[in-house]
Amino acid sequence: MLLSFPNWIIHISSALEWGIAAALLFHYGRITGRRDIRLFGLAMLPHWSGSFFILGYHISGDSIPILLDISELINLFGSTALLLATLNLLKSTKPAHSGSRYAATIGAIMIAGKPQSYLGADIFDTILQISSVIYITFLVLLLVLYRRDNTIFSGLTVAGFWFVLLFISVTIFCMYLATEVRGYPTLSHDNLLHGLAESLLSISNLMIALGVHRKIREYERKSFDQHRRMKR
């Protein structure tokens, strides 16, 4: 296997954090009675399942390209699901009154660096570009949603989704350093730079999860205060 033990820890934690964030969002939708928020949590699951195909790709020593292709197709579906879930939230959320405040796909970039593809480079690149446009559109609409109603997501969660773009940018730069400067075949072969890039995705997913947890705590605190006032 190409990855070192610390790199495996980072990869696995990234996948777990995204799954925890999805579960927390589903829980938040359940306690608030918001079906649209529950659907958003479910919309995060395709990206989560795609991450396990990436892990399988690494377990194989990056030698089974069809795992990479499956992950990329799943992530295309996942980006679309996030976009549709955000549109659903916008549809069910009224514009805010005065005083309101204002990852390209994840899976393929995680392995970075001239990967082989069972589908072929042209098809793989096309899927990647389409998925990137969809994900960026999702990010823009997420900002619109946050400006309209900041009770759904915390600023930390929104920032976490946007932080994926920093992860992608750094990953591309690390890919260049690994392959063109340090002489490795792919970024996966360079444990130092690969781990550095992947750690940013772990930070992004952690921001998303912590932001949702913060909203849950806020809601529970408000509910407790209301219940206590009613008993007086």
TAZIPE-V761102 format. One record per residue. N is the residue number from 1. RES is the residue in one small letter. SS is DSSP state (~ for helix, > for strand, _ for the rest). Layout:
BEGIN
n->N res->RES ss->SS
n->N res->RES ss->SS
END
This chain:
BEGIN
n->1 res->m ss->_
n->2 res->l ss->_
n->3 res->l ss->_
n->4 res->s ss->_
n->5 res->f ss->~
n->6 res->p ss->~
n->7 res->n ss->~
n->8 res->w ss->~
n->9 res->i ss->~
n->10 res->i ss->~
n->11 res->h ss->~
n->12 res->i ss->~
n->13 res->s ss->~
n->14 res->s ss->~
n->15 res->a ss->~
n->16 res->l ss->~
n->17 res->e ss->~
n->18 res->w ss->~
n->19 res->g ss->~
n->20 res->i ss->~
n->21 res->a ss->~
n->22 res->a ss->~
n->23 res->a ss->~
n->24 res->l ss->~
n->25 res->l ss->~
n->26 res->f ss->~
n->27 res->h ss->~
n->28 res->y ss->~
n->29 res->g ss->~
n->30 res->r ss->~
n->31 res->i ss->~
n->32 res->t ss->~
n->33 res->g ss->_
n->34 res->r ss->_
n->35 res->r ss->~
n->36 res->d ss->~
n->37 res->i ss->~
n->38 res->r ss->~
n->39 res->l ss->~
n->40 res->f ss->~
n->41 res->g ss->~
n->42 res->l ss->~
n->43 res->a ss->~
n->44 res->m ss->_
n->45 res->l ss->~
n->46 res->p ss->~
n->47 res->h ss->~
n->48 res->w ss->~
n->49 res->s ss->~
n->50 res->g ss->~
n->51 res->s ss->~
n->52 res->f ss->~
n->53 res->f ss->~
n->54 res->i ss->~
n->55 res->l ss->~
n->56 res->g ss->~
n->57 res->y ss->~
n->58 res->h ss->~
n->59 res->i ss->~
n->60 res->s ss->_
n->61 res->g ss->_
n->62 res->d ss->_
n->63 res->s ss->_
n->64 res->i ss->_
n->65 res->p ss->~
n->66 res->i ss->~
n->67 res->l ss->~
n->68 res->l ss->~
n->69 res->d ss->~
n->70 res->i ss->~
n->71 res->s ss->~
n->72 res->e ss->~
n->73 res->l ss->~
n->74 res->i ss->~
n->75 res->n ss->~
n->76 res->l ss->~
n->77 res->f ss->~
n->78 res->g ss->~
n->79 res->s ss->~
n->80 res->t ss->~
n->81 res->a ss->~
n->82 res->l ss->~
n->83 res->l ss->~
n->84 res->l ss->~
n->85 res->a ss->~
n->86 res->t ss->~
n->87 res->l ss->~
n->88 res->n ss->~
n->89 res->l ss->~
n->90 res->l ss->~
n->91 res->k ss->~
n->92 res->s ss->_
n->93 res->t ss->_
n->94 res->k ss->_
n->95 res->p ss->_
n->96 res->a ss->_
n->97 res->h ss->_
n->98 res->s ss->_
n->99 res->g ss->_
n->100 res->s ss->_
n->101 res->r ss->_
n->102 res->y ss->_
n->103 res->a ss->_
n->104 res->a ss->_
n->105 res->t ss->_
n->106 res->i ss->~
n->107 res->g ss->~
n->108 res->a ss->~
n->109 res->i ss->~
n->110 res->m ss->~
n->111 res->i ss->~
n->112 res->a ss->_
n->113 res->g ss->_
n->114 res->k ss->_
n->115 res->p ss->_
n->116 res->q ss->_
n->117 res->s ss->_
n->118 res->y ss->_
n->119 res->l ss->_
n->120 res->g ss->_
n->121 res->a ss->~
n->122 res->d ss->~
n->123 res->i ss->~
n->124 res->f ss->~
n->125 res->d ss->~
n->126 res->t ss->~
n->127 res->i ss->~
n->128 res->l ss->~
n->129 res->q ss->~
n->130 res->i ss->~
n->131 res->s ss->~
n->132 res->s ss->~
n->133 res->v ss->~
n->134 res->i ss->~
n->135 res->y ss->~
n->136 res->i ss->~
n->137 res->t ss->~
n->138 res->f ss->~
n->139 res->l ss->~
n->140 res->v ss->~
n->141 res->l ss->~
n->142 res->l ss->~
n->143 res->l ss->~
n->144 res->v ss->~
n->145 res->l ss->~
n->146 res->y ss->~
n->147 res->r ss->~
n->148 res->r ss->~
n->149 res->d ss->_
n->150 res->n ss->_
n->151 res->t ss->_
n->152 res->i ss->_
n->153 res->f ss->_
n->154 res->s ss->_
n->155 res->g ss->~
n->156 res->l ss->~
n->157 res->t ss->~
n->158 res->v ss->~
n->159 res->a ss->~
n->160 res->g ss->~
n->161 res->f ss->~
n->162 res->w ss->~
n->163 res->f ss->~
n->164 res->v ss->~
n->165 res->l ss->~
n->166 res->l ss->~
n->167 res->f ss->~
n->168 res->i ss->~
n->169 res->s ss->~
n->170 res->v ss->~
n->171 res->t ss->~
n->172 res->i ss->~
n->173 res->f ss->~
n->174 res->c ss->~
n->175 res->m ss->~
n->176 res->y ss->~
n->177 res->l ss->~
n->178 res->a ss->~
n->179 res->t ss->~
n->180 res->e ss->~
n->181 res->v ss->~
n->182 res->r ss->_
n->183 res->g ss->_
n->184 res->y ss->_
n->185 res->p ss->_
n->186 res->t ss->_
n->187 res->l ss->~
n->188 res->s ss->~
n->189 res->h ss->~
n->190 res->d ss->_
n->191 res->n ss->~
n->192 res->l ss->~
n->193 res->l ss->~
n->194 res->h ss->~
n->195 res->g ss->~
n->196 res->l ss->~
n->197 res->a ss->~
n->198 res->e ss->~
n->199 res->s ss->~
n->200 res->l ss->~
n->201 res->l ss->~
n->202 res->s ss->~
n->203 res->i ss->~
n->204 res->s ss->~
n->205 res->n ss->~
n->206 res->l ss->~
n->207 res->m ss->~
n->208 res->i ss->~
n->209 res->a ss->~
n->210 res->l ss->~
n->211 res->g ss->~
n->212 res->v ss->~
n->213 res->h ss->~
n->214 res->r ss->~
n->215 res->k ss->~
n->216 res->i ss->~
n->217 res->r ss->~
n->218 res->e ss->~
n->219 res->y ss->~
n->220 res->e ss->~
n->221 res->r ss->~
n->222 res->k ss->~
n->223 res->s ss->~
n->224 res->f ss->~
n->225 res->d ss->~
n->226 res->q ss->~
n->227 res->h ss->~
n->228 res->r ss->~
n->229 res->r ss->~
n->230 res->m ss->~
n->231 res->k ss->~
n->232 res->r ss->_
END
